[in-house]
């Protein structure tokens, strides 16, 4: 019986090296020997380009067009091998090949039918969340398999390092999960107290049926988890999720004094200030919310406490569409020489949103900031 080795020799002798390489690729593909397949694809690509099968140190440097063609072939090989390994459940090996491609949608699709269990859940979460393949699904898996506490810990470090889109994808499922759990627990408590299934689909409406319930020192979920979720929810823009976060605040404000945890300014009174923040983002009591955060921004010393309060107020103005006011406030209040935390959009981003670059240009001239001036000027011409 002929072996693959015999077949390769025969094909190379009769039809040439490229035909033999094609035979090898098909054999390895059918055999699902994917790491070896990648190497075979590399060999075939070089032969297709009229090069030797394997690069040697003594070879002359290749021209740019050949190098580019080889690179495209390597990326195609990475895609095929990476997706095949992911579909087999070999997550770490598969992602090693898929990382250079950066095709999160394809990787997520390849993983969608795999069973998640205690042996592979950490690999799933690592790829879905930390590699950004499908952050929302990864957070849901974390909540299901690792619990709320571990998921919140993961999200607190995650939010600090990711862009706003990734933050939304991760925090949204956490807020929905926490609200679902809490409303289920409150409804169950009310049913036991009064009998029957209580009406109402918000925490506020349920608590209104027993206004004294939380004043007895009662709570229905770990109160530190509620507080952490409310803090994380500040990054959200989705109206439904903001509404759920606001409902969590209404619950939190009714908790006993021992569960009113202090937070960093300007959210020192966590549930009260978060209530103002989420309400303003939802277009409710906007002037009251802005007044509260303006008061904080003007009263907290940025030299001693940093610029978080200033940036939070500017961010709130920007997120409700008051771009020019946000620009004017940052120019007026941000101290020169203090590095911002990045909570608010930059002046350049705000100027682009406001379609007005003059204030930034004037400030840059005043501060002798030629780069800032040039950035505003040239961006205004290219927007």
N, C-alpha and C positions, 0 to 999 in steps of 0.2 A: 504494500500500500504506500502510495506517495505521501510524504510529509509536506508540510508547508515549505520547508527548506528546499525540497526537491522541486516543488512547483515554482518557487521564486527563481531558481536556477534555470529551469526550462523556459520560463517566460522571458527572462532576461536574454537568453541565448537566441530565442526565436523572434521575439518582438521588440526587444530593447529594454533599456533601463526604466524608462517612464512606464511602460506597460507592466513591468514587474512591480514597480512602486504602487501602481493602481491596484494590482492584485493583492499586495500586502495591506493596503488601506481597507479594501473590502473584507479581507479575512479578519482583520482586527476589529472592524466595525461590527461584523456579524458575531464575533466572539465576545464582544463587549469588553475588550481589553483596552480601556480608554486612555490611560497614561501612555501606553505603547502606541496607540492610535495617533496621539498628538505628535510623537516623534516621527511617525511614518508620514504624517501630513506635512511636516517640515521638510522631510527628504523629497517628497513629491513636488512640493512647491519649488524647490531649488531646481529640480530637473525640468519642470515646466518652463522655467526661465532660462534654460540652457546652461545652467551652472552645474558644478560637481554636486554629488549627492550630499556631501557633508562639508561644511566650512573648515578649512585648516588654517593654522596660524601663518603658514607660508603663502597663503593666497594673496593676490593683489587686492587692494581696496576696491570695493564695488562702486559703480556710479550711483548717483542719487536715485535714479528711476528704478534700478534693480533693488536697492535697499527698501524703497517705499513699497514695491511689489511684494517683497518678502514679508515686510511688516504686516501688510494687509492679509497675507496668507496665514501668518501666525495668529492674528486676531480671529480670523474665521475658524482656525483650528481650536483656539481657546473657547469660542462660542459653542462649537459642536461638542467638544469633550466636556466642558463645564456643565452644559445643560443635561447631557446624558448622565453624568455622575450625580447631579442634583436629583434627577428623576429616580435614580436608584437609591436615593436616601443617603448618599455619601456626601454629606453637606459640606464639611470642611474641605474635602478634596475638590468638590465641584466649585465652591466659591473661590478657591485658589486660582482656578482657570478663568472664572467669570469676572473677577475683580478688575482686570485690565480692560474688559469690555465696558463695564459700567452700565449694563442694561438691566436695571432693577426690575422692570416690568417682566422681561423674559425669565429672569431668575425666580421671581415670585410665582409666575405661572407654572414653572417647572416643579415648584415645591408644593403647589396647592393641594394635590391629592395624597400627599404623604401623611402617614399617621404620626401624630405627635405623642411621645411617651416620655417616661422619666429618664430614659437613656439618651434621648436626643433633644429634649426641650431646650437645654442651654445652647446647643448649636443653632437651633431655630431662632431663639431670641437674639443671639449674637449676630446672626446674618440679617434677620428682619429689622431689628432695632438699631444695633450699633453700626451695621454696614448700610443702613438706610434703604433696604430692599422693600420692605412694607412695614413701616413703623406702627401703623394702627393695628395691624394683625399681630405684630410682635407684642405690643402692649396687652392686647386681649389674651394672648397665650400666657403671658407672664401673670396676669391676674388670675387666670384659671389654674395654672400649675404651680406658681410660686407664692401666690397670695398678695393681698393688698399692700402689706408693709414692705415687702421686698420690691414690689413694683414702684411704690412711691419713692423709695430710696434710689432706685435706678433712674426714675424720671427727674429727680432733683439734680442729679449730676448731668443727666442728658440735656435738660433744658438750658443749662448754663453754657453749653458748647455748640448748640445747633442753631440754624437759621429759623426764622419765624414759621416757614412752611412746615419744617420738620417738627417744630414745637407743637403746632396745631395738630398734626397727625398723631402725636403721642399723647398729648394732654387731653384731647377731646374724648377718647375712649375711657380714660380714667375718670373724668368728670361724669360721664354717662353711667359708668359702673357704680361709682359711689352714690350717685343720686338714686339709681334703681335699688341698690341695697338698702339705703336709708329709708326710702319711701315704703319699701316692703316691710321693714321692721317697725316703722311707726304705725302703719296700717294694722299690722298684726297686734301691736300693743293696744291700739284703740279698740279693736274687735274683742280682745279679752276683757277690757274694762267695761265696755258697753254692750257687747254682744252684737252679732251681725257684722256685715262688711261695711265699713265706713265709706261714704262717698268722698270724692276729691282726688285730683291727680297731681297736686303739688304739696310740698311739705307745709307751705304756709296755710293752705286750706285745711289740711289735716290737723295741724296744731291749733287752728282756730276753734276746733270742736272741743278741745280741752286746754284752754289757755294756761292752766296751772301745771300741766303735765311735766314740763322740764324744770319748773321751779322747785319741784320736789327733789332735785338732784338726779333725775332720771336722764339717761342718754341711751341711744339706740345703736350706735356704732362707736368704735374707738375714736374718741374725740381728737386725738392727735392726727389721725388719718383725715378727718374732716378738715381740720385746720390746714394741713399740708396741701390737700386738694384745692382748697380755696386759694392758697398762695400761688399754686401752679397755674390756676385758671386765668391769671391776669394776661397771659399771652394770647388768649383766644379771641377770635373775631366772629366766629359762627354765631348767629343770633340765637339759635336753639340751645347751643351749649352754654352761651353766656346766660341765658335764662335759667338753665339748670344750676349754674354757679351762683346766680343771684338767689335762687331758692335755697341752696345750701347756706348762704349767708343769713337768710331769714331764720333758718333753723339754728345756726350758730349763735345768733344774737339772743336767742331764748335760753341758751344753756346757762347753768348755774355759774356763779363767779369763779369757782375753782377750775372751770373748763374754758375760761376766757383767756387764752394764751396770748402773751405779748408777742409782737412781731416787730420787724425792722421798720423804721420810718421810711416813707410817710404813712405806712400801714400799721402804726403802733397799736391802735385799737383795731385789731384784725378784721372782725366781722363788720363793724360799723363802717370803716373806711373802704373795705372791699364792697360793701353794699352801695356806697356812693359811686365807686368806680364802675362797677358793672351796670348800675342804673344809668349812669351817664352814657356809657357805650351803647346801651339799648334805647337811648333817646328819652329816658325818664328822669325827671328832676335834674336836668342837665345843669342849670345854673347853680343849684345847691351843691351838686357834686364838684363842679369847677371851683366854686368858692372854697370848699373844704381843702382841696389840693393846692389852690393858690395860697391859702393861709399857711399851709405846711411849707410850701416852696419858699415863701418869703420869710418864714420865722426860723427855719433850721439852718444853722451856720454851715455853709458848704466847705469852709476851711477845716472845721472840726469834724463834720459828719459826712463829708463827700457831697456829691451833686445828685444823689438819687432823687431827692424830693423835687429838685428843679427839672430833672429829666422826665420824671413821672408826669408832672403837670404838662410839660411840653408834649409828651407822648399822647396824653389824653386829649389835648387840643387837636393834635394831628389826626388821631383816630376817629374823631367826630367831624373831621373835615375843615377845621379852622386852621389852615396851614399858615396863613399870614400872621395870625396871632401867635402861633407856636414859634415862628421865626423871630418875631419881635421880642418874645419873652426870653428865648435862648440868647439872643444878642444882648439883651439888657442884663440878664442874671448870671449867665455862665461865666465863672471867673477865668481869666486868662491864665494859662499854664497848668491847669488842673485837667488831668485826663478823664474824659467822660466814661461812664459805665456802658454806654451803648444802648441805653434803654429807649431813648428817643431817636427818631430818624436824624441823620446828619443834616446840617444846614443845606448842603447841596441837594439832598433828597427832598427836603421840604421846599426848597426854591423851585425844584422841578415840578413838584406837585402843585405849588401855588402859581406856577408859570411867571414867576417874578424873581429875578436874580439880583436886582438892584440892592436890596438890603445887605445881602452877603457880600457883594462887591464893595459897598461902602464900608462895612465892618473890616473887610480885609485890607482896604487902604488905610484905615485908622490904625490897624495893628501892624502895618508894614508886612503883611502876609502876601507875598507876590504869588505863591502857588495857589492859595485860596482864591485870590482875585482872578488868576488865569483860569482856574477850574470853573468858576462861576461864569466868567465871560464866555469861554469856549463852549461850555455846556449850553449856555443860552442860545448860541448860534447853531447848535447841533440838535437841540430838542425838537 
